[in-house]
Amino acid sequence: MSPAAAAAVFAPPSPAALAEVCDLAPGPVLDDLTTPRAREVLADVEVLVTGWGCPPLDADVLASAPRLRAVVHAAGSVRAHITDACWDRGIEVSSAAAANALPVAEYTLGMILLHGKHVLERARDFRRARKREDWLRIPDTVGNYRRTVGILSASLIGRRVIELLRPFDYEVLLHDPYVTGSEATALGVEWVELPELFARADLLSVHTPLLPATRGLVARDLLEAMRPGAALINTSRGAVVDQDALVDVVRAGRIRAVLDVTDPEELPADHPLWSCPDILITPHLAGSQGNEWRRLADTAVGEVARWAAGDGFAHPVRRERLAFLA
């Protein structure tokens, strides 16, 4: 992984915890697997602990690592570094995606609750007016009682959001083409087709991974079909949503939006999304940050310990599932 990722995720006491379950190769952390030192280290490695900034583990790299049998990724997606050569050699792969899903789901729950009460725009109006609104005249479009929440994709994050919503008085809808009606019932939600999800939801949260089939999935017709005053929350990837259409629908006063991700990640200063007062843009902060990185390190340490004990990974990544993962 990159030195910066290692310093952030594996801050003390995580290195000591890792050293208790395996023999650590001498530092510093590797971020280039083609150097003479890297090849010397790889010659004896059985498990690689990877993170953000890991280069691809291609056939040339694997040729220098004849004993490598497992990769434990202390982050989410493994797409950037796990290659066909890894799968072909039967290398086992684990990811901390489940751990990284937790803060994203917590962020999503927070935004659902805040937007159900219209907190952000009402706080803005309060700051401007410097006096309270007539609270007995608040319209019934405000509030979280028996609102309908739509979840797009029962991903790791989507499923965690569903769990977090259970104590509240929400009706929860789900669209995921890979989830059956009976599976949705077991999750405590109602499975609906994609157009119905957008037409019925008061608050709609996007959790689908960015794949060729999902690029632009949240298209203009779906956004225009949303209920007046509804809110769209996107914590997946910016390119899943048609941003031009979103700008038009929000400017028309039909819906509100919360975007933790955009396309590109750093929007140009003159991008129209910045000037939409009913769009909250946060800087891709929903995922693990600050002390939440410790959870990623703890997950990685736990996976190495399980693998060393012969218990297998708790969070394996399967080759056949890779097409459906972020």
C-alpha positions, 0 to 999 in steps of 0.5 A: 500500500502507499506509505500514507495509507499505511500510516493512516490505517496501521497507526499504533497499536495496529502494527503490534497487533499484526505482529502477534498473529504473523511474522512481519517482513521488515519495513518500510511498507512496499508500494512498488513490487518491482524493486530488488528489495520488493522481490527479495521480500516477496520471495518468502511472503505467504500473505500480503496485507494490502491497502490503498495504493497497492500496485496490481498483483500481476503475473510478473509480481506473482512470479517473485512470490512463489509462496504467496497464498493469500491477500488481505485487503485493509480497504474495500474494493480489490479491483485495482490490484487483484488480477486474473493471475491471482485467481488463476493461481488460487490465491485466497482474497479477503477484503475489509469492505464490510468494515468500510460499509459501516460508516457509509451506512451510518452517514446514510442514516444520518442524512435520511433522518436530517432530510426527513425533517428538512433540517439543512434547508430549514437551518439555512432559512433560520439563519437568514430570517433570524426568527423561528417559523410558526411550528404549528404550520409546518406542512406534513411533508416534514417529518420521519413518521411513516415515510417511505425510504427506497434502497437501490441495491442490497449491497453490503452498505445497502443491507446495513442501511436496512438494518439501521432503519429498523427501529424507525417508522419507515416503510422500506422499499428495495430494488436489486435485480439479484435479490428475490422477493422472498429474500427481500421479505427476509430482509424486512423490505418490499421488493419493487421494480426500479421505476416504482422505487423512484416513484414511491420513495420520499427518501431514496438512497443509492448503493449500487456499485459502478459497473458498465450496466449501472453507469447512468442508471439513475437517469432523467426519467427516474429523477423526474418521476420522484415525488415533489420534495423527495430527497436523493442520497448518493454514497456509491459513485457519482457516475451512477447518477445522470448529473445533468438531469439531477441539476435540472430536476433540483433547479426545478424545485422538485427534489433535493439531493445529498451527494457524497460522490460526484463525477468527477470526484472533484468538480470544477469550480464552475460546475452547476451542482455547486450553485444548487441550493437544495443539493448538499455536497460532501467530500467523499467522507462517508467511508472510513476516516479518522479513528474509523481506519482502526476498524479496517486494521482490526479487520485485517488483523483478524483475517490474518489470524483466522487464515493462519489458524486454518479457519478461512476468511470471514470476509472472502472475495470470490472470483465469481462475485467480482462482476457484482462488486464495486 
